[in-house]
Amino acid sequence: MATVTVEKMTKRFGDVVAVRDLDLHVEDREFMVFLGPSGCGKTTTLRSIAGLEKPEAGTIRIGDRVVNNLSPAVRDIAMVFQFYALYPHKTAFENIAFPLQARNVPKDEIRRRVIEVARVLHIEHLLERRPRQLSGGEQQRVALGRAMVRRPQVFLMDEPLTNLDAKLRAEMRAELKRLQKDLNATTIYVTHDQVEAMSMGDRIAVMKLGQIEQVGTPDEVYNHPSTLFVAGFVGSPAMNFLPAEYVDGANPTLHVGGGAFSLDVRPEWAQAIRQKATGNTFTFGIRSEDIALYTEPGPDRIPSEVYVMEPLGDVNLFDLKVGEHIIKAKTLPNFRLRIGDSVWMKLDPDKLHLFDMQTERAIL
């Protein structure tokens, strides 16, 4: 296997800049996920690494080789696409074997390697079937087998689970993650689905408008987002955001939601604000699971009113009206209130987020 390094890469389509000045390093045997909305440049970056797109600027390395001018066939990569692109007239065996046949690998070696891969994917009993006789999950395994049989340095996967139903997607997420670890394979995986990214990736590169907003482990991206975009994109429901104003002085205070409530500012928070902020206005953030709800007032509890309750089975999701703003909070399923009831929120002080209003970079 090999590392993948992208340095200062830019790719345009006419006047549209799809990827701008992008830097990324993928470690050997790492499972890296590109996550972002449609049009953010994640698939263009993947296709550029594969050699299917040619960047206008920048350097791409696979291992120690600069591959910018190499064709896809000699980059020693294998791709798995959203659409499986299986040959309908060939059996599963023949589809998996095709890359080896194209390289004139001896027939005995082809058979040995196809059966070996099929056994790993649990499809050895399907090798004589054609694609129309296979389910979506089985076709996906055949497409994976065709990539695996080549034993490439790098696997590139472009939303390979999108066409599967929810149950099968959940099963295949676990299988792909386990398979990647068993093969010790350097893998780059593109998705717009944050659940796939969080559950599968060793690290996640969150992309927006052709640039990487943050690269980190799932825990880092979720609990320590570096920008307002990352904080809002990763997590379901999205992080609660409210406007906030900082007032410095002997007792620094953060006025949140246009005066809906105020928070005392810890000394370390005040120091971070003074060092990093461009002004005194911010976007305040708190995740729904970091809000505790009480039916009685108490110290540090913020009054609110139940606007909507959504029972989701394992949790209840409340929309709470605080001043002119709505804040979402999660509770255990046995905590029940009715629309219009008064309820008091307590925010976990260790889980608060603050983003500069101008730069959208994290302050806390």
PyMOL commands that set and color helices and strands:
alter all, ss='L'
color gray80, all
select helices_A, chain A and resi 42-50+72-74+92-102+107-121+124-126+131-133+136-148+166-183+194-200+218-223+228-233+267-276+288-290+349-351
alter helices_A, ss='H'
color red, helices_A
select strands_A, chain A and resi 4-13+16-26+31-35+57-62+65-66+77-80+154-158+186-191+203-208+211-216+240-247+253-256+261-264+281-286+291-294+302-311+316-322+325-331+342-347+353-356
alter strands_A, ss='S'
color yellow, strands_A
deselect
rebuild
show_as cartoon
